[in-house]
């Protein structure tokens, strides 16, 4: 079973289906005749509901159901959604105000659902929505990413959701008191709207006394558990499925109000109910990403070794605790607080605040891109202030001995950060940058180079289950607990099973996204899928092979039977059988137990993907226009199972990092109205904006899982923000620009250049 891991090229099995329009998404597979759900949403960011009249809407032809919060409660639905809570630094629990699936008494952000209408058609539901008598008495709006301001929840004085810390505050104070140099920097992380290709959607139906709920998410078990809780159903009475999913990025990992309402409506009416968001609804209501302000400080000794690091940050949770919101910019940020650097004294204080905006939760990387951007920005600023090469400053501060226990308690198993950085310098042709910069200057352009070294931590449930069933046609069906959102799981899982079993790759079928198929799964998120699922798959194949080896030893009357990844054989016999042939024999002998094997495994610890990103940008000082001219990535993902898929993940991650760094930003006006609510107002990166990314691997296999893998799904975003930001800072520095903040739009760059010009004159 050691063949796999040679980093073979893999052609994606899914692509033909997707590229020829044969993908099966949730809106494609809703039951025929399903009723349509529509949600009337608040157009106030904050206000008391003083009137809500539904009778006229209920009288519209074709309307079957009109529900507000009270109506849902009357159907036996628990309105309060799940939201993670932290333990504050003083030992108390973070705030836990109710987030109702339909607003009751008060609305707290524009787009919050107030009424659900279920009708024969969307048109009928829209007609009914026009007749809902909703009156809201507006209240002052809280928008600042800072404690204080108009009260959003009585349970959260000063709008503080939590006040959390980790690290050794006293040791950091000592380090700063004795420092030869101190550097500080404020880093603003702009709010992102995720904009998955496929908007959120779902349908619900009752089958044989059970709820079947299908939605386009990142896993089914969490959704099953929440639906069971909120609808007061036994878990075994709920089946949740995920069909093909057009992008997730963390945003689709959690429960949303619409899902509970649709399921409740299907139960109440005894008919299937479907809902798919419009793009406008998605931009208003999908959980947003990032949105925090961090102040970072580094202390150096006389040899420019970092002796202390502290970060104070405030993050915006939006109007409510979303399902994972409180831990994102606190616990998850802390996982890679000190990056790839040997910093023994570090401290993080993280404060979360509520505002009258859409809730904020996981977005690709979930806390790790934010932490790496923060330390890489201040490290780059330190190199500039201290007059040293940014590559050299990083090199002298790298962790060099493993395993390494970080200041926040992470046990980093392996790595070779100097080797990765040396390769990045070579691949990016850093030595040739001066000549490229001079050529740009001759054309009146400003060129900058930016480096970010990063580490990230795979997250999520360390447990995973795999089930392998040998089919009568000589192939196999693999049941998994993860969920592809476009990553290529069907391809890589089939390839892994084929390599380990000798079965034809094209005959290994993957079943995912079905809570009835296996008892438990962890879903997809935190770069966990192939590492955690692959470990369970490997254990399942090993168990199956062990069972067949014992069975064949009895059949052949030999002492021992081995398996070489393709055939079973014994030293004292010329008899050879493939796994498919052995399965046929087992069927003849009535040994069904050998044909259907399942194993659940638990990883011993996290793995830590790492790497270095080098970006080069060119800026037109007359217009502020920015071009990303070159981009180089050297990653250590451990054992690469499918290089093309890993490269695709990196490319996608870097593109999303570019989007946040250069053009994306959710903007609200003073009344809490989202100004960037269409693609006319919210700028997404285009293919023409991006160069081809150079990708190279310098792997050091992890020792925390038997495959040696480290995960790659989010790494591109984790490294991109810092590299691009530092490149822009480098390009503008010769003109006297001392501070840059994302996004680097032409208008902002032009403004910074003019400000610096005015100061100089």
Number of C-alpha atoms within 10 A of each C-alpha: 16 10 10 19 17 12 12 13 11 15 14 16 17 16 15 11 11 14 9 8 9 12 17 13 19 25 20 11 12 20 15 7 12 19 27 23 29 26 24 21 22 23 16 22 28 29 21 16 18 11 13 15 13 19 13 13 22 22 14 16 13 18 23 18 18 25 21 22 21 13 15 23 13 11 14 12 20 18 22 14 21 20 19 15 19 20 15 17 15 9 10 11 15 21 28 18 18 15 19 18 24 27 21 17 14 19 28 28 30 22 25 27 24 23 26 24 28 29 24 17 16 18 13 19 29 19 15 26 24 12 16 20 13 18 14 18 13 15 18 16 22 28 23 14 22 21 20 17 17 18 20 30 20 10 15 17 16 17 24 24 29 27 22 23 21 17 21 17 18 11 17 20 18 13 22 21 12 14 19 15 19 19 17 18 19 18 22 20 24 19 20 21 26 24 20 19 11 20 22 30 20 26 27 30 26 20 13 8 10 16 24 20 27 28 29 29 31 27 29 31 25 19 26 23 17 18 27 19 16 18 21 12 15 13 16 13 15 23 25 22 23 23 22 21 24 19 22 26 24 22 26 26 23 21 20 19 18 22 23 25 29 27 24 23 28 23 20 12 15 12 15 24 29 28 25 21 19 13 18 13 17 23 26 24 24 23 27 27 30 27 22 23 20 21 17 21 22 26 26 20 16 9 9 19 21 26 24 29 30 25 24 16 22 23 27 34 32 27 28 30 26 24 21 17 26 31 22 25 28 27 20 21 22 27 23 27 32 28 24 27 23 21 21 19 25 26 24 23 19 26 25 30 31 34 32 28 29 29 23 31 29 27 26 26 30 27 26 31 29 30 28 26 28 27 31 27 24 22 24 27 21 25 18 14 12 15 10 13 13 18 18 11 19 25 19 16 17 19 21 17 12 12 14 16 13 23 22 20 13 18 17 24 18 20 28 19 26 19 15 23 26 14 19 27 18 12 17 21 12 14 10 10 15 13 10 15 19 14 14 17 13 10 9 13 17 24 28 26 25 26 28 31 32 32 28 33 24 27 20 16 17 17 18 26 26 26 21 23 20 22 17 12 9 16 18 26 18 23 21 29 29 28 30 24 22 16 18 21 22 20 22 21 23 22 24 22 27 21 19 21 24 17 23 16 20 13 15 25 20 16 17 25 28 24 22 14 16 18 10 20 26 24 26 29 29 24 23 28 28 22 26 30 27 26 25 25 29 20 20 24 21 17 16 23 21 15 15 23 20 15 18 22 17 13 11 15 12 14 12 15 23 17 20 14 20 18 18 21 21 19 11 11 11 7 11 15 15 19 23 23 14 20 21 19 16 18 15 10 10 10 15 14 12 20 21 17 20 19 19 17 19 15 17 12 16 25 29 29 29 30 32 26 30 29 26 27 24 24 24 18 19 13 13 19 16 21 16 20 17 17 24 24 29 26 31 29 26 26 23 24 26 23 17 16 22 21 21 16 21 25 21 17 24 26 23 23 24 25 24 26 24 25 16 26 22 19 16 14 10 11 17 23 19 20 12 19 19 14 12 8 13 18 17 20 16 9 8 6 14 17 14 11 17 17 17 17 19 21 23 20 22 24 19 18 19 15 22 21 29 31 29 30 29 28 33 30 28 33 33 35 30 32 31 31 28 28 24 31 23 24 21 23 18 12 16 15 19 14 14 19 18 22 21 23 18 19 11 16 25 19 15 20 21 17 14 17 13 9 10 9 6
